[in-house]
Amino acid sequence: MSRSTLLKAIVGVAIILGGIFVIMKDEPAAPTGDINSIEPLPEQDSQDR
């Protein structure tokens, strides 16, 4: 194999392994509050422009 092909293979493997590491390391935060309750937004003052 030529040096450029070998370098491309090493970089490709490093990118794939880095992506797998990030996915495995990622820990999503637990949602807070009741996700089933829907509350209306507070009314906003109308502003004249």
Beta strands, then each sheet from edge to edge (+ up, - down):
end
